[in-house]
Amino acid sequence: MDEQIKQIAERLRGLRDVLELTAEDIARECDISPYDYRLAETGDFDISVSMLQKIARRYGVSLDALMFGEEPKMSSYFLTRAGKGTSIERTKAYKYQSLAAGFINRSVDPFIVTVEPKPDDEPIHYNSHAGQEFSLVLEGRMMVNIDGKELILNEGDSLYFNSKLPHGMKALDGKTVRFLAIIM
């Protein structure tokens, strides 16, 4: 995981260097806290997909280029076999598996997200970003907090929401949760 985060941080610094921008320029133009953006470039801290998506959209690069270092090439279709999506572990307890990494100019980003349980006293990490999200629980149970409202999702439950609202989640019952997340 640490090596993947460091590689993403390196790609962020490289993009900024090529564009001849400061960290503050990118933070301002992408509506990201300058502190959070500088932390992302160090490679020592988790980098949210929502932050990467904001940067990718603003500067016209693919999310895959930032996350995986590869440009998508397919424009007719892209097949992902079970368990074979391009994956990245953003933290020890949080893993994304991209289901459309090879499709160019996607309008949505679908992922299988696996979240390991954490201690009850560990705080939830919140994100917010332009667009909308859809989540469908495939396995386990999770609590999703959207703008202060706690929702419990069981296997088979789905949730569609405005991702501009602060949102975060955690696995319940001391068990791993897997869900389909589509970020639009």
Contacts in CASP RR format, 6 or more apart in sequence:
PFRMAT RR
TARGET T0000
AUTHOR 0000-0000-0000
METHOD contacts of the structure
MODEL  1
MDEQIKQIAERLRGLRDVLELTAEDIARECDISPYDYRLAETGDFDISVS
MLQKIARRYGVSLDALMFGEEPKMSSYFLTRAGKGTSIERTKAYKYQSLA
AGFINRSVDPFIVTVEPKPDDEPIHYNSHAGQEFSLVLEGRMMVNIDGKE
LILNEGDSLYFNSKLPHGMKALDGKTVRFLAIIM
1 89 0 8 1.000
1 90 0 8 1.000
1 91 0 8 1.000
1 92 0 8 1.000
4 88 0 8 1.000
4 89 0 8 1.000
4 90 0 8 1.000
5 43 0 8 1.000
5 44 0 8 1.000
5 45 0 8 1.000
5 46 0 8 1.000
5 47 0 8 1.000
5 90 0 8 1.000
6 43 0 8 1.000
7 69 0 8 1.000
8 40 0 8 1.000
8 43 0 8 1.000
8 47 0 8 1.000
8 52 0 8 1.000
8 66 0 8 1.000
8 67 0 8 1.000
8 88 0 8 1.000
9 40 0 8 1.000
9 41 0 8 1.000
9 42 0 8 1.000
9 43 0 8 1.000
9 47 0 8 1.000
10 43 0 8 1.000
11 65 0 8 1.000
11 66 0 8 1.000
11 69 0 8 1.000
12 40 0 8 1.000
12 41 0 8 1.000
12 47 0 8 1.000
12 55 0 8 1.000
12 66 0 8 1.000
13 41 0 8 1.000
15 55 0 8 1.000
15 59 0 8 1.000
15 61 0 8 1.000
15 66 0 8 1.000
16 22 0 8 1.000
16 23 0 8 1.000
16 26 0 8 1.000
16 41 0 8 1.000
19 59 0 8 1.000
21 29 0 8 1.000
23 34 0 8 1.000
23 37 0 8 1.000
23 38 0 8 1.000
23 41 0 8 1.000
24 34 0 8 1.000
26 32 0 8 1.000
26 37 0 8 1.000
26 55 0 8 1.000
27 33 0 8 1.000
27 34 0 8 1.000
27 36 0 8 1.000
27 37 0 8 1.000
27 38 0 8 1.000
28 34 0 8 1.000
29 58 0 8 1.000
30 37 0 8 1.000
30 51 0 8 1.000
30 54 0 8 1.000
30 55 0 8 1.000
30 58 0 8 1.000
31 54 0 8 1.000
32 51 0 8 1.000
32 54 0 8 1.000
32 55 0 8 1.000
36 51 0 8 1.000
37 51 0 8 1.000
39 45 0 8 1.000
40 47 0 8 1.000
40 51 0 8 1.000
46 90 0 8 1.000
46 91 0 8 1.000
46 94 0 8 1.000
46 125 0 8 1.000
47 90 0 8 1.000
48 90 0 8 1.000
48 125 0 8 1.000
48 127 0 8 1.000
49 63 0 8 1.000
49 67 0 8 1.000
49 90 0 8 1.000
49 96 0 8 1.000
49 109 0 8 1.000
49 111 0 8 1.000
49 183 0 8 1.000
50 127 0 8 1.000
50 128 0 8 1.000
50 129 0 8 1.000
50 163 0 8 1.000
50 183 0 8 1.000
51 129 0 8 1.000
52 63 0 8 1.000
52 66 0 8 1.000
52 67 0 8 1.000
53 63 0 8 1.000
53 109 0 8 1.000
53 129 0 8 1.000
53 183 0 8 1.000
54 129 0 8 1.000
54 130 0 8 1.000
55 61 0 8 1.000
55 66 0 8 1.000
56 62 0 8 1.000
56 63 0 8 1.000
56 65 0 8 1.000
56 66 0 8 1.000
62 71 0 8 1.000
62 72 0 8 1.000
62 104 0 8 1.000
63 106 0 8 1.000
63 109 0 8 1.000
64 70 0 8 1.000
64 71 0 8 1.000
64 72 0 8 1.000
64 86 0 8 1.000
64 98 0 8 1.000
64 101 0 8 1.000
64 102 0 8 1.000
65 71 0 8 1.000
67 86 0 8 1.000
67 88 0 8 1.000
67 96 0 8 1.000
67 98 0 8 1.000
68 86 0 8 1.000
68 88 0 8 1.000
68 98 0 8 1.000
68 101 0 8 1.000
70 86 0 8 1.000
70 101 0 8 1.000
70 102 0 8 1.000
71 104 0 8 1.000
72 78 0 8 1.000
72 100 0 8 1.000
72 101 0 8 1.000
72 102 0 8 1.000
72 103 0 8 1.000
72 104 0 8 1.000
72 105 0 8 1.000
72 106 0 8 1.000
73 102 0 8 1.000
73 104 0 8 1.000
74 102 0 8 1.000
74 103 0 8 1.000
74 104 0 8 1.000
75 103 0 8 1.000
75 104 0 8 1.000
75 105 0 8 1.000
77 103 0 8 1.000
78 100 0 8 1.000
78 101 0 8 1.000
78 102 0 8 1.000
78 103 0 8 1.000
80 98 0 8 1.000
80 99 0 8 1.000
80 100 0 8 1.000
80 101 0 8 1.000
83 97 0 8 1.000
83 112 0 8 1.000
85 97 0 8 1.000
85 98 0 8 1.000
85 99 0 8 1.000
85 101 0 8 1.000
85 112 0 8 1.000
86 97 0 8 1.000
86 98 0 8 1.000
86 101 0 8 1.000
86 102 0 8 1.000
87 95 0 8 1.000
87 96 0 8 1.000
87 97 0 8 1.000
87 98 0 8 1.000
88 95 0 8 1.000
88 96 0 8 1.000
88 98 0 8 1.000
89 95 0 8 1.000
89 96 0 8 1.000
90 96 0 8 1.000
92 116 0 8 1.000
93 115 0 8 1.000
93 116 0 8 1.000
93 117 0 8 1.000
93 118 0 8 1.000
94 113 0 8 1.000
94 114 0 8 1.000
94 115 0 8 1.000
94 116 0 8 1.000
95 113 0 8 1.000
95 114 0 8 1.000
95 115 0 8 1.000
96 111 0 8 1.000
96 112 0 8 1.000
96 113 0 8 1.000
97 111 0 8 1.000
97 112 0 8 1.000
97 113 0 8 1.000
97 114 0 8 1.000
98 109 0 8 1.000
98 110 0 8 1.000
98 111 0 8 1.000
99 110 0 8 1.000
99 111 0 8 1.000
99 112 0 8 1.000
100 106 0 8 1.000
100 108 0 8 1.000
100 109 0 8 1.000
100 110 0 8 1.000
107 184 0 8 1.000
108 182 0 8 1.000
108 183 0 8 1.000
108 184 0 8 1.000
109 182 0 8 1.000
109 183 0 8 1.000
109 184 0 8 1.000
110 180 0 8 1.000
110 181 0 8 1.000
110 182 0 8 1.000
110 183 0 8 1.000
111 180 0 8 1.000
111 181 0 8 1.000
111 182 0 8 1.000
111 183 0 8 1.000
112 138 0 8 1.000
112 178 0 8 1.000
112 179 0 8 1.000
112 180 0 8 1.000
112 181 0 8 1.000
113 178 0 8 1.000
113 179 0 8 1.000
113 180 0 8 1.000
113 181 0 8 1.000
114 176 0 8 1.000
114 177 0 8 1.000
114 178 0 8 1.000
115 142 0 8 1.000
115 169 0 8 1.000
115 170 0 8 1.000
115 171 0 8 1.000
115 176 0 8 1.000
115 177 0 8 1.000
115 178 0 8 1.000
115 179 0 8 1.000
116 171 0 8 1.000
116 176 0 8 1.000
117 170 0 8 1.000
117 171 0 8 1.000
117 172 0 8 1.000
117 173 0 8 1.000
117 174 0 8 1.000
117 175 0 8 1.000
117 176 0 8 1.000
118 170 0 8 1.000
118 171 0 8 1.000
124 145 0 8 1.000
124 168 0 8 1.000
124 169 0 8 1.000
124 170 0 8 1.000
125 168 0 8 1.000
126 145 0 8 1.000
126 166 0 8 1.000
126 167 0 8 1.000
126 168 0 8 1.000
127 163 0 8 1.000
127 166 0 8 1.000
127 167 0 8 1.000
127 168 0 8 1.000
128 163 0 8 1.000
128 164 0 8 1.000
128 165 0 8 1.000
128 166 0 8 1.000
128 167 0 8 1.000
129 163 0 8 1.000
129 164 0 8 1.000
129 183 0 8 1.000
130 163 0 8 1.000
130 164 0 8 1.000
131 162 0 8 1.000
131 163 0 8 1.000
131 164 0 8 1.000
131 183 0 8 1.000
131 184 0 8 1.000
132 160 0 8 1.000
132 161 0 8 1.000
132 162 0 8 1.000
132 163 0 8 1.000
132 184 0 8 1.000
133 159 0 8 1.000
133 160 0 8 1.000
133 161 0 8 1.000
133 163 0 8 1.000
133 167 0 8 1.000
133 181 0 8 1.000
133 182 0 8 1.000
133 183 0 8 1.000
133 184 0 8 1.000
134 158 0 8 1.000
134 159 0 8 1.000
134 160 0 8 1.000
134 180 0 8 1.000
134 181 0 8 1.000
134 182 0 8 1.000
134 184 0 8 1.000
135 144 0 8 1.000
135 153 0 8 1.000
135 158 0 8 1.000
135 159 0 8 1.000
135 179 0 8 1.000
135 180 0 8 1.000
135 181 0 8 1.000
135 182 0 8 1.000
136 156 0 8 1.000
136 157 0 8 1.000
136 158 0 8 1.000
136 179 0 8 1.000
136 180 0 8 1.000
137 153 0 8 1.000
137 154 0 8 1.000
137 155 0 8 1.000
137 156 0 8 1.000
137 157 0 8 1.000
137 158 0 8 1.000
137 177 0 8 1.000
137 178 0 8 1.000
137 179 0 8 1.000
138 155 0 8 1.000
138 156 0 8 1.000
138 178 0 8 1.000
138 179 0 8 1.000
138 180 0 8 1.000
139 155 0 8 1.000
139 176 0 8 1.000
139 177 0 8 1.000
139 178 0 8 1.000
139 179 0 8 1.000
140 154 0 8 1.000
140 155 0 8 1.000
140 171 0 8 1.000
140 172 0 8 1.000
140 173 0 8 1.000
140 175 0 8 1.000
140 176 0 8 1.000
140 177 0 8 1.000
140 178 0 8 1.000
141 152 0 8 1.000
141 153 0 8 1.000
141 154 0 8 1.000
141 155 0 8 1.000
141 171 0 8 1.000
141 172 0 8 1.000
141 173 0 8 1.000
141 175 0 8 1.000
141 177 0 8 1.000
142 152 0 8 1.000
142 153 0 8 1.000
142 169 0 8 1.000
142 170 0 8 1.000
142 171 0 8 1.000
142 172 0 8 1.000
142 177 0 8 1.000
142 179 0 8 1.000
143 150 0 8 1.000
143 151 0 8 1.000
143 152 0 8 1.000
143 153 0 8 1.000
143 169 0 8 1.000
143 170 0 8 1.000
143 172 0 8 1.000
144 150 0 8 1.000
144 151 0 8 1.000
144 153 0 8 1.000
144 159 0 8 1.000
144 167 0 8 1.000
144 168 0 8 1.000
144 169 0 8 1.000
145 151 0 8 1.000
145 166 0 8 1.000
145 167 0 8 1.000
145 168 0 8 1.000
145 169 0 8 1.000
146 161 0 8 1.000
146 165 0 8 1.000
146 166 0 8 1.000
146 167 0 8 1.000
146 168 0 8 1.000
147 165 0 8 1.000
147 166 0 8 1.000
147 167 0 8 1.000
148 166 0 8 1.000
151 159 0 8 1.000
152 172 0 8 1.000
153 159 0 8 1.000
153 179 0 8 1.000
161 167 0 8 1.000
163 183 0 8 1.000
171 177 0 8 1.000
END
